[in-house]
Amino acid sequence: MSKIEESVCKKIMMRTKVGKKKYGVTMERGDLSFKEWMTHLSEELMDALVYIEKVITVEEENDC
């Protein structure tokens, strides 16, 4: 495994601990429907788009 992959694995493990502490459940939970899982995914992807747009905006401002 590369150093990059090891870093990703460590970050996943840290996020798992944070999620378990914050929500009290793991991804193995069975209380959400397919639609609810997809809604969670959609919300996470929208957050990611906001982060992307922020970086693009900052880079554009720095180019001027």
Contacts in CASP RR format, 6 or more apart in sequence:
PFRMAT RR
TARGET T0000
AUTHOR 0000-0000-0000
METHOD contacts of the structure
MODEL  1
MSKIEESVCKKIMMRTKVGKKKYGVTMERGDLSFKEWMTHLSEELMDALV
YIEKVITVEEENDC
1 9 0 8 1.000
16 26 0 8 1.000
20 26 0 8 1.000
25 31 0 8 1.000
32 40 0 8 1.000
END
